[in-house]
């Protein structure tokens, strides 16, 4: 296995946050994916999945909670309070 592939595999283990979104490591892996051996591609793919899956789950759960919170506000809007001068300042 190529030494740089090994470095990336180790980096994913020690610094998984660097492999979120479209950062430098993802760009490099994508740019050179055509030169990886089958073994290297499988190893990188497996490790990348292990790194990204928790990120995916966090995003989905966050979106579900946000949608439920927004739905609660939409179905049960809270009255707005006004200061003595009549300006809106807060939900009660």
N, C-alpha and C positions, 0 to 999 in steps of 0.2 A: 504494500500500500504506500502511496506517495506520502512523503513527510508532511507536506502542507495539508493534505487531507487529514492526517492524524492530528495536526495542530488545530484544525477547525473542529474536529470531533471533540477534542479536549476543551476547546474554547466554549463550545455549546454547553458542556457540562458545568464549567466554572463561571461563565458569564451569559446565561441564557437570555437576559434582557437585551443583549446586543444583537439578537437574532429576530427581534420583533420588527414588523413592518417591512420597510424596504431599505434597511441600513446597509452599510458597506459590505458586511459579510454576506448578506443575502444577494447583493448585487454581484459580488465576486463569484459566489457559487453558481448563480444563474448564468453569468457571462462565460464560465468555463465548463458548464455541464457536459458539453460535447466531448471533452477530453478524459472524463472519468471512466475508469474501468467499471464493469458491472458491479464488482465487489465494492468499489469506492462509492459509486452512486447509491447502492443499497444502504451502505453504512451511513452516508450523509443523510439520505432520505429518512431512515429510521430515527436517527438522532434528532434531526430537524423536527420531525413529527412529535417526538417526546418533548421538545422545547416549546413548540407552538401550540400543542393541544391544550395545555393549561391556560395559555393566553386566550385561545379561542373560547374556552369554557367561561373564563372570567368575563369576556366581552358579551357573550350570550346571556349570562346570568345578570350582568349589569343592565343590559337592554331590557330584559324581562322585568326587572325591578323598576326601572325607569318607566316603562310602559304602564305597569300596574299603578305606580304613583300618579302618573299623568291621568290614567283612567279614573282614579279616585277623585282627583281634582275636577275632572270633567263631569263626573256623575254627581258629585256632592260639592259644588263650589262653596267656598267659605266667603262670608260677607267681608267686604273691604271696610277698614276703619278709616276715619278721617280725623285729622287734628282739629283743633278749635278754629283754625283758619280755613278749614275745608280742603286742605291738600291731602292726597292719598299718601300714606306712609307705610302701610303694613297690612298683612292678612291677619285676622284674629281667629 
